[in-house]
Amino acid sequence: MLLAKSTWPEIEAFLGRSTAVVIPIGSNEQHGPTGLLGTDWMCPEIIAHEAQSGADILVAPTFNIGMAQHHLGFPGTISLKPSTFIAAVGDWARSLGGHGFTRIYFLNGHGGNVASIEAAFSEIYAGYSFSGQRAPFACRLKNWWDLNGVTALANRQFPSGHGTHATPSEIAVTQWAYPDAIKAANYAPQIAPNGPIREALDFRARYPDGRMGSDPAQATPEKGGELVKLAASSLISDLAAFAAEPPV
Ligand SMILES: [Zn+2]
């Protein structure tokens, strides 16, 4: 069930069946010469939408702008500062928490978001701790590649040249969902260099075409479909375990 395609009475009725909600969260940022700018928000959205097509779970609108300051040297990247992002994540969670959702599950598609999402959870909880109140909801962060079995499958599909940015696995997922948007390029070198992440001009100098350690030419829609099916079924299990955590 998609929140954006539901009415408020339908959400009120859903709350009678479940108080868990999934929020796909990612980033709009460069993904090398062939990866779509939306890759990092598309992947968790694709997986969450696939999961809700076969299960009675609720998926909120995708939080599609993340903490991507290091990619701002490439046209099309849109980023929030960590402080802005942390504040926005808190407002999203408190909005839903105020309606009775007790389990707020962020399915993340961008490694650069992780520190700020964790900080956002701490800010949320701190608000209750400092006022001596119980938090009415709990938050969970899961990167889609950390869903059960997904990294193992990606390692089998891409034993070398997976890398950490503009990876063949994430590009394969978008190829499966959006076959009309598949791009091609000659990669030089075939496998991109790896190294640290600092500010945007340093990033562009180290990684001239935007990739980190990856060979996206290995991506295929078929491999993407395998990843989506596995990730969607693992998401359903992981969400069920989170939802079943006993209240304290
Ligand atoms: Zn990515």
Boltz pocket constraint, residues with backbone or C-beta under 6 A from the ligand:
constraints:
  - pocket:
      binder: B
      contacts: [[A, 31], [A, 39], [A, 40], [A, 109], [A, 110], [A, 164], [A, 165], [A, 166], [A, 167], [A, 170]]
      max_distance: 6.0
